[in-house]
Amino acid sequence: MINQVTLVGRLTKDPDLRYTPDGKAVSNITLAVNRHYKNASGEIEADFVHCILWGKTAENTVNYCKKGAVLGVTGRIQTRNYDNQEGKRVYVTEVVAEGVRFLSSKPAGTRETTQQAPQAPRQPQPVPQREELPFA
């Protein structure tokens, strides 16, 4: 059997981080994934797909991604059900992420994007003469 999903979409809100009682990091996110066609009024619609991230993937996503960030998510479909407060059975379909790629540019203020001191321009190196090239 095959249960594999690949999505590319935008975060609908800032991801939040929680921990299970045994200390595992978990984050629930929703990706807005555009459809490949326009509706009757000429607009592109989107599907809102719920995803669950675990462990370091959840922590990194919370630390480096904000609302509107483009993510690539690979994982598997999971279904579950529960009875709500009115006693009605609720069915949930979601993606359990096995891999997440950050496809947006890095947000301002993170370690990798802090502005560094300008570097001196590189001087062009002289081209070696034919006699100096060992494999010429």
C-alpha positions in Angstrom: 0.0 0.0 0.0 1.1 3.6 -0.6 0.2 6.5 1.5 2.3 9.4 0.4 1.5 13.2 0.2 3.5 16.1 -1.2 2.2 19.6 -0.7 3.4 23.1 -1.4 1.5 25.9 0.2 1.5 29.0 2.5 1.0 29.0 6.2 -2.4 30.4 7.2 -1.1 31.6 10.6 2.1 31.6 12.7 2.8 28.0 13.9 2.5 27.3 17.6 4.6 24.8 19.6 3.3 22.5 22.3 4.8 19.5 24.1 3.2 16.2 24.9 3.3 15.0 28.6 6.4 12.9 27.7 8.2 15.9 26.2 7.8 15.5 22.5 7.4 18.7 20.5 4.3 19.0 18.3 2.9 21.7 16.1 -0.4 21.8 14.1 -0.3 24.0 11.0 -2.7 24.7 8.1 -1.4 25.1 4.6 -3.3 27.0 2.0 -2.7 25.1 -1.3 -3.8 26.7 -4.5 -5.8 24.6 -7.0 -4.6 24.3 -10.6 -7.8 25.8 -12.1 -10.1 28.8 -11.8 -13.7 28.7 -10.6 -16.7 30.0 -12.5 -15.9 33.6 -11.5 -12.3 33.3 -12.7 -10.7 33.1 -9.2 -8.1 30.5 -8.1 -9.4 28.7 -5.0 -7.3 27.1 -2.3 -7.6 24.0 -0.1 -6.7 24.4 3.5 -4.9 21.2 4.6 -4.2 20.5 8.3 -0.7 19.1 9.0 0.9 17.7 12.2 4.7 18.2 12.7 6.6 16.4 15.3 10.0 16.7 17.1 12.8 18.9 15.6 10.7 19.5 12.5 8.0 21.2 14.6 10.6 23.2 16.6 12.4 24.4 13.5 9.2 25.4 11.7 8.0 27.4 14.7 11.4 29.1 15.0 11.9 30.0 11.3 8.5 30.3 9.7 5.7 32.9 10.0 2.2 33.3 8.5 2.5 33.4 4.7 5.7 31.4 4.5 5.8 28.9 1.7 6.5 25.3 2.9 6.9 22.0 1.1 5.6 19.2 3.2 5.9 15.5 2.5 4.1 13.0 4.7 1.2 10.6 4.9 -2.6 11.0 5.3 -4.1 10.1 8.6 -7.7 9.9 9.6 -9.2 9.8 13.1 -12.5 10.4 14.7 -13.9 11.5 18.1 -17.2 12.4 19.7 -17.6 16.1 20.3 -19.4 17.8 23.2 -22.8 17.3 21.6 -22.2 13.6 21.2 -21.8 13.8 17.4 -19.0 11.8 15.7 -16.4 14.1 14.1 -14.0 12.8 11.4 -10.7 14.4 10.8 -8.3 13.9 7.9 -4.8 15.4 8.2 -1.3 15.1 7.0 1.4 13.8 9.3 4.6 15.5 8.1 7.7 13.4 7.6 9.7 16.2 6.0 9.3 19.9 5.7 11.2 22.3 3.3 11.3 26.0 3.9 10.7 27.5 0.4 10.4 31.2 1.3 13.3 33.5 1.9 14.5 33.7 5.5 12.6 36.1 7.6 14.3 39.2 8.9 15.9 39.0 12.3 17.0 35.4 12.2 20.6 34.5 12.8 21.3 33.7 9.2 19.8 37.0 7.9 21.4 39.5 10.3 23.3 42.1 8.4 27.0 41.5 8.3 29.7 44.1 7.9 30.3 44.9 4.3 33.3 43.0 2.8 35.9 44.6 0.7 35.4 44.0 -3.0 37.3 41.1 -4.3 40.3 42.0 -6.5 40.4 40.1 -9.8 43.1 37.4 -9.8 45.6 37.4 -12.6 45.1 34.6 -15.1 48.1 32.2 -15.0 50.2 31.9 -18.1 50.1 28.7 -20.0 53.5 27.6 -18.6 52.1 28.0 -15.1 49.1 25.7 -15.7 50.1 22.2 -14.5 47.6 20.3 -16.8 47.7 22.5 -19.9 
